């Protein structure tokens, strides 16, 4: 059996929850102490799909500016960078400073070191604060925060997926801007909230593994009316 090695720990701000970064052979994983994997470098198909589905609706836009909520292991950011051209800017907001450091030093390789891309920018802090600070600032916002609308890691994340958070997100988008949201599961009430917040919405079920295997995850794509 390949041993699992602890590489680092971090406390999630405003919580008592501890993140732990492990390596087992060539696989990295981030866990919450006392729970299972939060993410790992082997299963990232749905994160890639999140960016690709959003990118399809940005074709033809000049100098697009995107916001990715949640760095994780960098796979959503990497896929977002692949969907846009050389004149784009992709801002990634990450709450936990250590996660940014891990991506720069320990776990960047599986995703292709997207933080080294000159089109990427890092905001260390709550993505909700950045959304409120930048009205009409983005052509697309990709949310890969917590478990989706049913936030389990941090209570403050509930705001992002409630009526006030969705309205703030819509205000942060440019005309016909795109909102893409990842979730571990479906949520009919959230679909209704998206519609009520002014988004024309489609829903997609995708596999967690890049080879089309693993758990099914849920993605909402909303276009601002």
RAZI-V265276 format. One record per residue. N is the residue number from 1. OMEGA is omega in degrees with one decimal (999 if undefined). Layout:
# RAZI-V265276
N,OMEGA
N,OMEGA
This chain:
# RAZI-V265276
1,179.3
2,-178.3
3,176.4
4,-175.0
5,176.4
6,-177.8
7,-177.4
8,177.6
9,177.7
10,175.9
11,178.5
12,-179.0
13,178.5
14,176.8
15,171.8
16,-176.1
17,-177.8
18,171.9
19,175.6
20,178.3
21,-179.5
22,169.4
23,175.6
24,-172.3
25,178.8
26,-178.7
27,174.1
28,174.9
29,173.3
30,-177.6
31,168.0
32,-177.2
33,179.9
34,178.5
35,179.5
36,179.2
37,167.9
38,177.1
39,172.3
40,-172.1
41,180.0
42,-174.1
43,-178.4
44,-179.8
45,-177.8
46,175.5
47,176.8
48,179.5
49,178.6
50,-178.4
51,-177.3
52,179.6
53,176.0
54,-177.7
55,178.9
56,-177.1
57,178.8
58,-176.7
59,177.4
60,179.2
61,178.5
62,176.2
63,-178.9
64,177.6
65,-175.4
66,172.7
67,174.4
68,177.0
69,180.0
70,179.5
71,-177.8
72,177.1
73,172.6
74,-174.0
75,177.3
76,177.3
77,-179.0
78,-179.5
79,177.4
80,178.7
81,179.6
82,-176.7
83,-175.3
84,-176.1
85,-175.0
86,-178.3
87,-176.6
88,170.3
89,178.6
90,178.6
91,176.0
92,179.3
93,179.8
94,-175.8
95,-171.6
96,-176.6
97,-178.9
98,178.5
99,175.9
100,179.2
101,179.1
102,179.5
103,-179.8
104,-169.2
105,-169.6
106,-168.5
107,-177.8
108,-171.8
109,-177.9
110,179.1
111,179.6
112,177.7
113,-177.5
114,178.7
115,177.0
116,179.7
117,-177.6
118,178.4
119,-176.5
120,175.7
121,-178.7
122,171.3
123,179.4
124,-178.2
125,-177.1
126,180.0
127,178.1
128,177.3
129,-179.9
130,178.0
131,-179.0
132,-175.9
133,-171.0
134,175.5
135,-178.7
136,-175.9
137,-170.2
138,172.1
139,178.5
140,174.7
141,-179.2
142,-176.2
143,175.1
144,-171.1
145,177.6
146,179.3
147,-174.6
148,-176.4
149,177.1
150,-174.3
151,-178.6
152,-172.7
153,-172.2
154,-174.7
155,-178.7
156,180.0
157,177.5
158,-178.7
159,-176.7
160,-172.0
161,174.9
162,-175.8
163,-178.7
164,179.6
165,178.9
166,177.1
167,176.5
168,178.3
169,177.8
170,178.9
171,179.7
172,-179.8
173,173.1
174,-179.1
175,-177.2
176,178.0
177,-172.7
178,172.9
179,178.0
180,-174.8
181,177.5
182,177.7
183,177.3
184,-177.6
185,177.9
186,-179.5
187,-176.7
188,-179.3
189,178.2
190,176.3
191,178.2
192,179.5
193,177.4
194,179.0
195,-178.8
196,-179.9
197,175.5
198,179.3
199,166.1
200,-162.7
201,168.2
202,-178.1
203,-176.8
204,173.1
205,-175.9
206,179.1
207,-179.7
208,-175.8
209,-178.7
210,179.3
211,179.0
212,179.0
213,177.0
214,-177.3
215,175.4
216,176.3
217,-171.6
218,178.6
219,171.4
220,171.9
221,179.6
222,175.8
223,-176.0
224,178.5
225,999
